[in-house]
Amino acid sequence: MDYKLIIPLIFLGFALAEIISSRFFSQPHEDKGDKWVEIISTLMLTGVTQPFILISAMYLAEQVAPTYAGSLAELTIGFKILILLIGDDMMQYWWHRASHTFPFLYGLHRAHHNGNYMSIRIVYRNNILYYSLMPSLWISGVLIYLGLGDIYIYYVVLKMSVIFGAHSNVRWDKPFIEHAWLSPIYWVLERTISTPATHAAHHGKYADDPATNYKGNFGNLLFFWDILFGTAKITRTYPIEYGVENLAPMSAKAQLLWPILQDETSPAEEITPAEPMKTSNAAAK
């Protein structure tokens, strides 16, 4: 099978699972523009942005360091994986964390959280410019040029499978949470990779919901980065609602192309990711 088909097939597998459970085409609290944001951003990233960045990074690396092509190819598989985990996944952790810290980056990332639900649909949901600036994608292109392309194929399949599972509303970790005899296994899993429960916490809407950790749980493939850098919260529960608390609505066009296109109701100062207020009625919901 062509490796280029593997990730789309895994994506479609999660989509089919959500269709079977009647939670794919019609999401709770869905706005009429949500589907368009998700369709456009998904097609742009997978069909244009990601290939363009990887190819551009390889080209630039060749211009800057032509003698280093394939220089890492003879490393052991373990070292290659470690380099990818640091250069790609850890860098994406810090990019994601920065996107919840600095107002401009949050303006590019906020579309991902404007979906008031968890679903495979929101995996690629982001401002079109967000991925263009993502350091880890550019680094990955350079690492491929340096000789890690053979491992990168398998690495990215594993990474995207974990990310798909962490965003999907098909909670594969539910049996681990419900059955005590599986708890020791899950203890290791939830501290190693992103799971539906740990990542759902990052999408929680209300600050006073005990299951929410909007300013943490940033990990993509590895949740270990949150453990290591002090941003982890593990509750084995799920938030009561998803979305963004106390921020003005944002139109589909602004979600996709802020700051090029902006809404009068969502000026830049409101995009600052301030700590959510503690006055919601989450406990009563």
N, C-alpha and C positions, 0 to 999 in steps of 0.2 A: 504494500500500500504506500502511496505517495505520502511522505511525512507531512506535507502541506495540508493534507485532508484530515489529519488526526485531530487537531485542535477544533476545527469546525464541527467534526463529528461528535466530539465530547460535548461541545456547546449544545448541539442539537439534542444530544442525549438528555442533558439536564432540562432543556426546553420541553422535550417530550414528557419527561417525568412531571414537570409542572402542569403541562396540558392535561395529563391523566388525572392530576389532583385538582383540576379546575382553577388553577391559580396562575396562569400565564397570560392570557389575553385580557383578563379583567382583574386588575389588582385593587386591593382596598385603598380608598382615598386617592385614587388615580385622577389626575387632571387631564383634560383633553389634549394638551400639548406634550404629555410625557412620552407617548409612543414615538412622536417625531423626533424628539431630542435623542431618544435611545437609538432609533434607526439611523439617523444621520451621523451621530457621533461614532456608532459602531462601524458603519461603512467607511467613514473617513479614517479611523484609526487603522483598521485591519487592511483596508484596500489602498490607502494612500500614505498616511503619516508614518506608520511603523516601517513599511518597506523603504520609504524615502530616507528615513533617518538612518537605518542600518546600512543602506547602500552609500549614503553620503558620508557616514562616519568611516566606512572602509576606504572610500576614495580619498578622504582627507588624510587618513592615517598613512596611506600609500604615498601621498605627496610629501608628507612631513618626514616619514621614516621608511623609505622604500626598502632598506636592507633588513627590516625587522619582520617582514611578512612571514608568518608561520613560525616565528621564533619560539613560541610556547608549545608547539605541536608535540614535542617529545616528552612533555611533562606527564607524570602519572595521572590516571583518571581522578584520583583523590584530590590532587593539587588543582586540576582543572576545575573540578566542581567547587572547591573552596574559593578559587578566584572569582568564579561566576557568582557565588553566593554573596561575596563581599562587594564585587564591582557592580553587580546588578541588583540583587535583592536587598542588601543592606543599604545601598545608595537610594533605592526606591523607598525604603522605610524613612530615611531622612528627608527625602523630597516630600513624601506624604505628610510627615510631621511638620515640615516647614510650611506646607500648604494649609495647615490649621493654626499657624502662628503669624504669618505675614499677610496683611490685608490683600495685596495684589494677587498673591498666589492663591489665596482663598477664593478670590473672585473667579479664578480660572477653575477651581476645584468644586465650587459650591454646587454645580449642576449634579454632581454625583450624589449629593445628599438631598437634593430637591425631590427625589423620588421618595414618596411616603410609604415605602414598602421594601421588602427584601425579595429579590428575584434575579435569576440569571440575566434578565433584561438590563439590569443596571451595571453589569460588570464593566462595560466600556463607556458608560455614560459619563461624559466629562466635556468641558469646554474644548472646542476643536484645537485651541492653542495650548492646552494643558500638556498634552503628550509631546508636542513639538519641542517643548523646553525641558522635558524630563531627562535629567543627566544619565540615568541608568540605561536608557535606550541608546544614547550616543556611546556610552562606555561599552555596551554590549557589541555594538558595531566594531569598535576598535579591538575588542577581545577576539571577535571572530576573525578579523584580519590577522591578529597575532597567532592564530592557530587553534582557537577553541571552538571552531565551527562544528566539529564532529560531535562534541559533547553538548553544545548549545542546543542542538535539535532535541535531544532527550530531556535536557534541563527545562526548556521552555514548555514542553508538553506536560511535565510534572508540575511545574509552577502554575500553569494556567488551569490544570485540573484542580489543584488546591484552591485557587482563587474562585473558580466557578462554584465549587462546593461550598465555599465560605459565604458567597453571596446568594446562592439559591435558597428558595423557601422550602426546598425538600431537605429537611434537617437530617443529614446522615448520621449526626452524632447523637441523636435522640436515644437510641438503644444503649449507648455507652453511659448516658446520664441516668437512664431509668433503671438499669440493672447493676446492682452493687458489685457483682463479681467481675464486671468489666471496668470498674472504676480505676484499678491500678494501671491498666493499659491506657485508659483515657487520660489519666494524670500525666503520662509521658506525652501522649499525642497533643493535648491542648497546650502544652508548654513548648512544643516543637513547631507545629504548623498552625496556620489559621484554620479555625473550625467555624461552623455556623454560629455557635454560641458566642465565641470570643469576638468574631467580626460583627455580628449583629449588635453587640454592645457599642461598637463604634458608630453605628447608624441610629442609635437610640435617640428619641426626640427630646425627652425631658431630663433635665439635670437631676431632678429629685427622684427619678426612677433608679432604684438600686442596681438595675441591670445595665444602665447606660454608662459608657465611658467615651464620650465624644472627643475628648482631648487625649485619647490614648488608643491602644489596640490598633496600631497603625500597620502592623505586619502584613505582608502580602503572601509570599510563600511561607517564610518562617515567622512564627509568632515569637520565636526565641529572641528576636531583636527587642521586642517590647519587654521581655523578662530582663534582658541584659541592660537595657537603657532606662529602666524604671517607669515605663508607661503602660504596664500590663494590669488588667483587671479581669479576674476569672470568677464568675459567679455560677456557671452552669445553668443560667436562666436566660430568658430572652426579654428585651424591652417590650413594654405594652404598646408602644407606637414608634414609628420611624419617621425621620424627616429632620427639619431644622426648626428649632424653637426661637420665637421672638425675632424673626427676621421678616422683612417685607417680602411679598410674593415676587417672583422673578419670571418674566415671560420666557417662552421657548427660545426666541431669538437671542435674548440676553444670556441665557444659559449657555448657548452654543458659541456666541461671539463677543461676550463681554471682554474687554472694554470698548471694542469697536462699535458694538450696538449695546445701548443701555436703556434702562427703564427709568422714568421719572420717579417711580415708586421705590426704586432700589438703588439709590446713589452709592458711591464708593464707600462713604463712611459707614453705611449700614452693612457693608459686606465684611467689616472687621469681625473676625471670629471671637467676639467677646464671650466670656463665660455665660452660659444660659442663666436666666433669672431663676430664682428658687420659688416662684410664686405660682407655678402651674398646678393644676388639679390632678396631677398624674396619679396620686395615691387613691383618688376617688374613682378613677376610670376602670 
